[in-house]
């Protein structure tokens, strides 16, 4: 899938992530939190993607950077919780838990257990998503998370045989129908800063084409074709998430 030729700058990503928490109530003493969160979260996302790619060095580097940046987020919250979250008793414990989760993932990654580190980091993403939902905050991460969760359900079990078993065929067709719907949402819910951006549109359309490619592979009945198509879809979704999550 064609991707943008260069990775967005940290400043660009920071603006995007600030929107994740932005709403009128976030003003005044919420500003430092917004800024520091926007500086920290790209490192967490980077670690999540790099751990999926089994890149131990890049995962460790990203988690070290996240730990340093997240300490400033913790200081902001201790000094003055953002107004929008003062009524949420779980806000501060959730942020503390995300920091602990990142520390656990760093421990796992340092011992070469990248799959475990990736699963651990997924827990932090789920906590942040629930925090947003509790407080009525929408973000592009929401449809991305929905797609990623459904993609994770499209397992490779029973695909070590030459042909796809009938029950697996039915399961795959159903799951791919949901993925096709979710990838449409990724295109329709495009954040304003990427609306009309040719690189974004091509990347999103590329994901849609890859979902169709997996479905076409399923209809061949050949397990090896499905495994290859799923691997390509997962790799390119990780790239999409890294650029646009």
TORSE-712066 format. One record per residue (C-alpha): residue in one letter; x, y negated, z negated. Coordinates in nm, 3 decimals, decimal comma, padded with zeros to 5 digits. Example, Ala and Ser with C-alpha at 12.3 -4.5 7.8 and 13.67 -1.06 7.14 Angstrom:
REM TORSE-712066
<r res="A" u="01,230" v="00,450" w="-00,780"/>
<r res="S" u="01,367" v="00,106" w="-00,714"/>
REM end
This chain:
REM TORSE-712066
<r res="X" u="00,000" v="00,000" w="00,000"/>
<r res="X" u="00,150" v="-00,337" w="00,094"/>
<r res="X" u="00,230" v="-00,542" w="-00,213"/>
<r res="X" u="00,339" v="-00,904" w="-00,260"/>
<r res="X" u="00,704" v="-00,947" w="-00,161"/>
<r res="X" u="00,802" v="-01,101" w="-00,492"/>
<r res="X" u="00,687" v="-01,053" w="-00,847"/>
<r res="X" u="00,489" v="-01,344" w="-00,996"/>
<r res="X" u="00,686" v="-01,566" w="-01,228"/>
<r res="X" u="00,639" v="-01,534" w="-01,602"/>
<r res="X" u="00,491" v="-01,884" w="-01,603"/>
<r res="X" u="00,224" v="-01,775" w="-01,353"/>
<r res="X" u="00,143" v="-01,465" w="-01,556"/>
<r res="X" u="00,128" v="-01,675" w="-01,873"/>
<r res="X" u="-00,141" v="-01,895" w="-01,723"/>
<r res="X" u="-00,342" v="-01,589" w="-01,626"/>
<r res="X" u="-00,316" v="-01,436" w="-01,971"/>
<r res="X" u="-00,403" v="-01,761" w="-02,141"/>
<r res="X" u="-00,733" v="-01,744" w="-01,954"/>
<r res="X" u="-00,791" v="-01,407" w="-02,121"/>
<r res="X" u="-00,847" v="-01,587" w="-02,451"/>
<r res="X" u="-00,950" v="-01,927" w="-02,320"/>
<r res="X" u="-01,289" v="-02,070" w="-02,408"/>
<r res="X" u="-01,400" v="-02,408" w="-02,547"/>
<r res="X" u="-01,363" v="-02,299" w="-02,911"/>
<r res="X" u="-00,994" v="-02,229" w="-02,857"/>
<r res="X" u="-00,854" v="-02,573" w="-02,917"/>
<r res="X" u="-00,629" v="-02,753" w="-03,160"/>
<r res="X" u="-00,449" v="-02,498" w="-03,375"/>
<r res="X" u="-00,535" v="-02,226" w="-03,124"/>
<r res="X" u="-00,296" v="-02,373" w="-02,868"/>
<r res="X" u="00,023" v="-02,222" w="-03,012"/>
<r res="X" u="-00,143" v="-01,882" w="-03,029"/>
<r res="X" u="-00,261" v="-01,903" w="-02,669"/>
<r res="X" u="00,086" v="-02,003" w="-02,549"/>
<r res="X" u="00,273" v="-01,741" w="-02,749"/>
<r res="X" u="00,027" v="-01,465" w="-02,666"/>
<r res="X" u="00,059" v="-01,549" w="-02,298"/>
<r res="X" u="00,437" v="-01,525" w="-02,330"/>
<r res="X" u="00,428" v="-01,193" w="-02,516"/>
<r res="X" u="00,167" v="-00,983" w="-02,340"/>
<r res="X" u="00,339" v="-00,954" w="-01,999"/>
<r res="X" u="00,619" v="-00,762" w="-02,174"/>
<r res="X" u="00,367" v="-00,517" w="-02,320"/>
<r res="X" u="00,206" v="-00,468" w="-01,981"/>
<r res="X" u="00,549" v="-00,422" w="-01,824"/>
<r res="X" u="00,636" v="-00,152" w="-02,080"/>
<r res="X" u="00,307" v="00,026" w="-02,010"/>
<r res="X" u="00,380" v="00,037" w="-01,637"/>
<r res="X" u="00,749" v="00,126" w="-01,671"/>
<r res="X" u="00,673" v="00,410" w="-01,911"/>
<r res="X" u="00,430" v="00,551" w="-01,654"/>
<r res="X" u="00,714" v="00,535" w="-01,402"/>
<r res="X" u="00,937" v="00,728" w="-01,646"/>
<r res="X" u="01,188" v="00,441" w="-01,655"/>
<r res="X" u="01,333" v="00,461" w="-02,005"/>
<r res="X" u="01,570" v="00,166" w="-01,976"/>
<r res="X" u="01,308" v="-00,074" w="-01,836"/>
<r res="X" u="01,054" v="00,042" w="-02,095"/>
<r res="X" u="01,297" v="-00,022" w="-02,380"/>
<r res="X" u="01,390" v="-00,365" w="-02,244"/>
<r res="X" u="01,025" v="-00,465" w="-02,211"/>
<r res="X" u="00,940" v="-00,346" w="-02,562"/>
<r res="X" u="01,236" v="-00,531" w="-02,713"/>
<r res="X" u="01,120" v="-00,849" w="-02,542"/>
<r res="X" u="00,764" v="-00,789" w="-02,657"/>
<r res="X" u="00,869" v="-00,737" w="-03,020"/>
<r res="X" u="01,055" v="-01,068" w="-03,023"/>
<r res="X" u="00,768" v="-01,257" w="-02,860"/>
<r res="X" u="00,498" v="-01,086" w="-03,069"/>
<r res="X" u="00,665" v="-01,198" w="-03,391"/>
<r res="X" u="00,583" v="-01,556" w="-03,289"/>
<r res="X" u="00,220" v="-01,459" w="-03,229"/>
<r res="X" u="00,208" v="-01,315" w="-03,582"/>
<r res="X" u="00,353" v="-01,639" w="-03,720"/>
<r res="X" u="00,090" v="-01,843" w="-03,536"/>
<r res="X" u="-00,194" v="-01,633" w="-03,675"/>
<r res="X" u="-00,055" v="-01,645" w="-04,029"/>
<r res="X" u="-00,021" v="-02,024" w="-04,012"/>
<r res="X" u="-00,359" v="-02,098" w="-03,854"/>
<r res="X" u="-00,586" v="-01,830" w="-03,704"/>
<r res="X" u="-00,739" v="-01,950" w="-03,376"/>
<r res="X" u="-01,083" v="-02,103" w="-03,444"/>
<r res="X" u="-01,257" v="-01,866" w="-03,203"/>
<r res="X" u="-01,152" v="-01,563" w="-03,409"/>
<r res="X" u="-01,190" v="-01,688" w="-03,766"/>
<r res="X" u="-01,519" v="-01,505" w="-03,799"/>
<r res="X" u="-01,368" v="-01,175" w="-03,684"/>
<r res="X" u="-01,235" v="-00,990" w="-03,986"/>
<r res="X" u="-01,064" v="-00,740" w="-03,760"/>
<r res="X" u="-00,868" v="-00,996" w="-03,558"/>
<r res="X" u="-00,551" v="-01,019" w="-03,769"/>
<r res="X" u="-00,540" v="-00,644" w="-03,850"/>
<r res="X" u="-00,582" v="-00,565" w="-03,480"/>
<r res="X" u="-00,289" v="-00,786" w="-03,382"/>
<r res="X" u="-00,078" v="-00,630" w="-03,656"/>
<r res="X" u="-00,175" v="-00,284" w="-03,531"/>
<r res="X" u="-00,075" v="-00,371" w="-03,175"/>
<r res="X" u="00,269" v="-00,468" w="-03,305"/>
<r res="X" u="00,295" v="-00,138" w="-03,493"/>
<r res="X" u="00,188" v="00,054" w="-03,183"/>
<r res="X" u="00,457" v="-00,116" w="-02,976"/>
<r res="X" u="00,714" v="-00,021" w="-03,241"/>
<r res="X" u="00,602" v="00,342" w="-03,228"/>
<r res="X" u="00,623" v="00,339" w="-02,848"/>
<r res="X" u="00,975" v="00,195" w="-02,866"/>
<r res="X" u="01,075" v="00,479" w="-03,099"/>
<r res="X" u="00,931" v="00,736" w="-02,858"/>
<r res="X" u="01,087" v="00,574" w="-02,552"/>
<r res="X" u="01,424" v="00,560" w="-02,724"/>
<r res="X" u="01,412" v="00,938" w="-02,755"/>
<r res="X" u="01,314" v="00,990" w="-02,395"/>
<r res="X" u="00,950" v="01,069" w="-02,469"/>
<r res="X" u="00,813" v="00,836" w="-02,202"/>
<r res="X" u="00,480" v="01,013" w="-02,157"/>
<r res="X" u="00,413" v="00,981" w="-02,531"/>
<r res="X" u="00,520" v="00,616" w="-02,526"/>
<r res="X" u="00,282" v="00,548" w="-02,238"/>
<r res="X" u="-00,008" v="00,711" w="-02,423"/>
<r res="X" u="00,079" v="00,513" w="-02,735"/>
<r res="X" u="00,084" v="00,185" w="-02,544"/>
<r res="X" u="-00,255" v="00,270" w="-02,398"/>
<r res="X" u="-00,393" v="00,254" w="-02,753"/>
<r res="X" u="-00,284" v="-00,109" w="-02,780"/>
<r res="X" u="-00,458" v="-00,197" w="-02,455"/>
<r res="X" u="-00,777" v="-00,037" w="-02,585"/>
<r res="X" u="-00,757" v="-00,236" w="-02,909"/>
<r res="X" u="-00,714" v="-00,562" w="-02,721"/>
<r res="X" u="-01,004" v="-00,476" w="-02,492"/>
<r res="X" u="-01,232" v="-00,408" w="-02,788"/>
<r res="X" u="-01,120" v="-00,732" w="-02,953"/>
<r res="X" u="-01,223" v="-00,923" w="-02,641"/>
<r res="X" u="-01,559" v="-00,747" w="-02,626"/>
<r res="X" u="-01,632" v="-00,820" w="-02,993"/>
<r res="X" u="-01,574" v="-01,188" w="-02,932"/>
<r res="X" u="-01,751" v="-01,217" w="-02,598"/>
<r res="X" u="-01,436" v="-01,288" w="-02,397"/>
<r res="X" u="-01,417" v="-01,165" w="-02,039"/>
<r res="X" u="-01,089" v="-01,100" w="-01,858"/>
<r res="X" u="-00,976" v="-00,937" w="-01,536"/>
<r res="X" u="-00,816" v="-00,670" w="-01,754"/>
<r res="X" u="-01,167" v="-00,534" w="-01,820"/>
<r res="X" u="-01,237" v="-00,397" w="-01,469"/>
<r res="X" u="-00,871" v="-00,296" w="-01,444"/>
<r res="X" u="-00,905" v="-00,093" w="-01,763"/>
<r res="X" u="-01,226" v="00,066" w="-01,638"/>
<r res="X" u="-01,053" v="00,173" w="-01,318"/>
<r res="X" u="-00,748" v="00,303" w="-01,503"/>
<r res="X" u="-00,961" v="00,499" w="-01,750"/>
<r res="X" u="-01,160" v="00,664" w="-01,473"/>
<r res="X" u="-00,846" v="00,737" w="-01,272"/>
<r res="X" u="-00,701" v="00,911" w="-01,577"/>
<r res="X" u="-01,006" v="01,140" w="-01,578"/>
<r res="X" u="-00,929" v="01,255" w="-01,224"/>
<r res="X" u="-00,695" v="01,525" w="-01,345"/>
<r res="X" u="-00,465" v="01,755" w="-01,153"/>
<r res="X" u="-00,594" v="02,068" w="-01,324"/>
<r res="X" u="-00,659" v="02,359" w="-01,088"/>
<r res="X" u="-00,468" v="02,179" w="-00,814"/>
<r res="X" u="-00,178" v="02,423" w="-00,834"/>
<r res="X" u="-00,370" v="02,660" w="-00,608"/>
<r res="X" u="-00,367" v="02,642" w="-00,226"/>
<r res="X" u="-00,736" v="02,555" w="-00,209"/>
<r res="X" u="-00,954" v="02,348" w="-00,442"/>
<r res="X" u="-01,195" v="02,561" w="-00,649"/>
<r res="X" u="-01,564" v="02,476" w="-00,586"/>
<r res="X" u="-01,624" v="02,334" w="-00,934"/>
<r res="X" u="-01,315" v="02,114" w="-00,905"/>
<r res="X" u="-01,430" v="01,995" w="-00,563"/>
<r res="X" u="-01,761" v="01,876" w="-00,708"/>
<r res="X" u="-01,586" v="01,707" w="-01,002"/>
<r res="X" u="-01,343" v="01,523" w="-00,774"/>
<r res="X" u="-01,614" v="01,400" w="-00,539"/>
<r res="X" u="-01,813" v="01,262" w="-00,832"/>
<r res="X" u="-01,511" v="01,092" w="-00,988"/>
<r res="X" u="-01,402" v="00,939" w="-00,659"/>
<r res="X" u="-01,749" v="00,796" w="-00,608"/>
<r res="X" u="-01,711" v="00,611" w="-00,938"/>
<r res="X" u="-01,360" v="00,495" w="-00,844"/>
<r res="X" u="-01,490" v="00,359" w="-00,514"/>
<r res="X" u="-01,746" v="00,154" w="-00,707"/>
<r res="X" u="-01,486" v="00,031" w="-00,956"/>
<r res="X" u="-01,240" v="-00,074" w="-00,689"/>
<r res="X" u="-01,518" v="-00,283" w="-00,532"/>
<r res="X" u="-01,555" v="-00,457" w="-00,868"/>
<r res="X" u="-01,182" v="-00,533" w="-00,868"/>
<r res="X" u="-01,231" v="-00,713" w="-00,537"/>
<r res="X" u="-01,553" v="-00,894" w="-00,636"/>
<r res="X" u="-01,432" v="-01,010" w="-00,979"/>
<r res="X" u="-01,112" v="-01,164" w="-00,847"/>
<r res="X" u="-00,989" v="-01,444" w="-01,077"/>
<r res="X" u="-01,007" v="-01,795" w="-00,926"/>
<r res="X" u="-00,630" v="-01,828" w="-00,891"/>
<r res="X" u="-00,623" v="-01,534" w="-00,648"/>
<r res="X" u="-00,945" v="-01,598" w="-00,457"/>
<r res="X" u="-00,852" v="-01,617" w="-00,092"/>
<r res="X" u="-00,491" v="-01,513" w="-00,161"/>
<r res="X" u="-00,397" v="-01,285" w="00,132"/>
<r res="X" u="-00,152" v="-01,084" w="-00,080"/>
<r res="X" u="-00,415" v="-01,013" w="-00,346"/>
<r res="X" u="-00,682" v="-00,927" w="-00,090"/>
<r res="X" u="-00,448" v="-00,689" w="00,091"/>
<r res="X" u="-00,346" v="-00,523" w="-00,236"/>
<r res="X" u="-00,708" v="-00,478" w="-00,347"/>
<r res="X" u="-00,814" v="-00,351" w="-00,005"/>
<r res="X" u="-00,515" v="-00,119" w="-00,013"/>
<r res="X" u="-00,642" v="00,037" w="-00,335"/>
<r res="X" u="-00,981" v="00,084" w="-00,173"/>
<r res="X" u="-00,820" v="00,254" w="00,126"/>
<r res="X" u="-00,623" v="00,482" w="-00,103"/>
<r res="X" u="-00,936" v="00,590" w="-00,289"/>
<r res="X" u="-01,082" v="00,678" w="00,052"/>
<r res="X" u="-00,761" v="00,866" w="00,136"/>
<r res="X" u="-00,794" v="01,077" w="-00,179"/>
<r res="X" u="-01,157" v="01,151" w="-00,094"/>
<r res="X" u="-01,059" v="01,253" w="00,260"/>
<r res="X" u="-00,791" v="01,481" w="00,114"/>
<r res="X" u="-01,051" v="01,641" w="-00,113"/>
<r res="X" u="-01,268" v="01,722" w="00,188"/>
<r res="X" u="-00,979" v="01,906" w="00,351"/>
<r res="X" u="-01,000" v="02,148" w="00,059"/>
<r res="X" u="-00,619" v="02,154" w="00,034"/>
<r res="X" u="-00,492" v="02,100" w="-00,319"/>
<r res="X" u="-00,145" v="01,986" w="-00,211"/>
<r res="X" u="-00,295" v="01,701" w="-00,006"/>
<r res="X" u="-00,508" v="01,590" w="-00,302"/>
<r res="X" u="-00,212" v="01,595" w="-00,541"/>
<r res="X" u="-00,005" v="01,381" w="-00,305"/>
<r res="X" u="-00,286" v="01,132" w="-00,246"/>
<r res="X" u="-00,359" v="01,103" w="-00,619"/>
<r res="X" u="00,009" v="01,044" w="-00,694"/>
<r res="X" u="00,021" v="00,762" w="-00,439"/>
<r res="X" u="-00,298" v="00,607" w="-00,578"/>
<r res="X" u="-00,166" v="00,613" w="-00,935"/>
<r res="X" u="00,168" v="00,461" w="-00,839"/>
<r res="X" u="00,010" v="00,181" w="-00,643"/>
<r res="X" u="-00,252" v="00,110" w="-00,907"/>
<r res="X" u="00,032" v="00,069" w="-01,157"/>
<r res="X" u="00,191" v="-00,184" w="-00,922"/>
<r res="X" u="-00,140" v="-00,364" w="-00,882"/>
<r res="X" u="-00,184" v="-00,375" w="-01,260"/>
<r res="X" u="00,169" v="-00,507" w="-01,306"/>
<r res="X" u="00,112" v="-00,791" w="-01,060"/>
<r res="X" u="-00,248" v="-00,879" w="-01,137"/>
<r res="X" u="-00,330" v="-00,742" w="-01,483"/>
REM end
